Amino acid sequence: MTLALEIVFWGACALIVWTQIAYGAALALAARVLGRTRDGEARAGEDALEAASLPSLSLIVAAHDEQEVIGAKVTNALALDYPRELLEVIVACDGCTDETAQRARAAGADIVLELPRAGKIRAQDAAVERAGGELVAFSDANALWDADAARALVAVFADPRVGYACGQVIFSGDGSNQEGVYWRYELGLRELESRLCSITAGNGAIYATPRERYLVVDPIMGHDLSLPFNMVKRGLRAVYVPAARAREKMVPSLGGEYSRKRRMMSHTWPIVVRGGMLSPRGYPPAYALMIFSHRLLRYGTPLLHVIALAGNVALVALGAGTLYEVTLGLQLALLAGAALAGVAPLRVLLMARYYVLTTASSAAGLWDWLRHGTPAWWEAAEGTR
């Protein structure tokens, strides 16, 4: 009995450590051993673009009631260092009840679609149908691109094996949210995955794909997670382009970040369970390991923590030894630190609270999806506009 509990306990702990820490170290070691550099890939794309004309680009912004930021977004898009004759700016208004459409037109958007509310994905689908660019790029209404972001993003498509590319999002803002620390680590993992194979997820602020390779997905299954692995299954690469930068405001509070991630996870679980991510068909072996390590284990971390805690309590009750009293104390200290962060907002306590809440958000998102499904539409996160 004790041996079985020890195996379960240490197995759960090992999987948590692997997905949260050791996976990143393994990627870094693999990249170092194999000697694959992102700079070489980026230079190859830039050289190819210098030898040929830039592709035409349709920049699509799906928006729901974004009158406060849409004008600045369109102005930002039109100010990109990209030939105006090759750049098309499309705003797809998803059931807007405010002045989003009017302000987008006034700011100079080339096409403004006023659509019934059906969700972000269907608004993007409609915009792609109207797009004239060889490449279609996507961004959020509150994300502002650096002037050279479009050129950096399209450069990688000089390689015909690339089917999807996302850029780097830089968050700004202060408050109790520790998302910035996590996000820097996540971008480091993304860069390593891109060097070695393909990324396992993108972001909604800055990404692109050739128009003929655009995939129509279920409206509750966002592009951020659906497009990268589906491109890989089709024999293409999904890459990260850190030189293509977008900037947006961070959710100011940890409570707001928890709500945002809970909503995101309610869209993520359908992709995992029935959207094709679980099926290994079409994955190269290295990419299958990345999906398992970075996505499936990460999303399953709440269950692993429950198993580790329950197993640890049982081992202490059985008198398995001082070691298990220490590990139980560490687990309880993490939970206590998260609870105390609301009273004493010290950095270490805020980090503990961030980890506990964002880990719990995965389980909460699964519960939301199983209990009442996931709507296709969305609301802007508080404090990000």
C-alpha positions, 0 to 999 in steps of 0.5 A: 500500500505504501509503495503504491502511494509513493509511486503515485505521489512521486510520479505526480510530482515528477510530471509537475516539475517536468511541465513547469521547469524541466521541460524548458531546461530540456529544450534549451539543452537540445537547442544548444546541442543541435546548434539551431539558431533563430537568427539564421532562420530570420536572416534567411527570410529577410534575404529572400524578401529582399530578392523578391517583392513583398507579399500583399498583406490583409491585416484583420481586426475582429472587434466587439464594442471597441469604440474606445480603441479602434481608431488608434488601432487602425491608425497604428496599422496604417502607420506600419512600415509596409507599402500602403498599396500592399496593405489592406486593413479590415475591421470585422465588427462582431455585433457591435452596438456602439460606434466601432464601425463608424470610428474604424471608417473615420480612421481610414480602414479599407474595409469595415464589415458590420456582422451579426454577433457570432463570435470572434472566429466567425468575424475573422472567417468573414474578413478572410473571405473579403481579404485580397492579400496573399497573407492574412494577419490578425490582431486584437483591437487593443494591441498596437504593433511596432512599426517594423512588425509587419515586415518581420512577421511576413519575412518567415513566409519566404520559406514555403514550409511555414504555415503560421507565424506569431510575433511577440506580445509585450505587456505593460501595466502595474498591479498585483498581476504577475503575468509578466513573469510567466509570459517572459518564461512562456515566450522563452519556451516558444522561441526554443520550440520554434528553433527545434520544431514548431510552436505549440500555441500562438497569441491573438495580438500578432499572427499571420498565415497564407490566405490559401492555408487559412483554416476554418475552425469551430467558433469556440476554438480559438486560433491561438491553439488550433492553428499551430498544431493543425498546420504541423499536422498538414506538414507545415511549420508554425514559428515564433518571430520575436522581432515582430512586436505588439504591445498591449495592457495587462489585466491589472489584478490577479483576480482579473487574470484568473477570470481571463484565464478561466474563460480562455481555458473554457475555449481550450478544453474543447480543442484538447478533447475533441479538436484534434490535439489529442490525436498524434496522427500527423505529429513528428515525434519531437512535436508530439513530445512538445504537445504532451509536455507543454500543453497536455501536462500543463492543462492537467496540472490541477489534477496532478496537484490534487493527486500529489496532495492526497497521496502526501496526506495518506503517506503522512497518515501511514507514518511513511517518514519525515521526508513526506512530512517535509513535502506536505509542509511545502505543499501547504506553504504554497497554499498558505502563501497564496492565501496570505498574498491578499493581506501582505502583497509581497512578491514571493506571495503574489507569485504563489497566488498567481501560480495557484490561481492560474493553475486552478483556472484550468480546472475551472475552465473545464468545469465551465465547459462541461457544465454549460458549454462555451459561448463563441463570443467574448468580452474584453478583459477589464482594464486592458482597454 
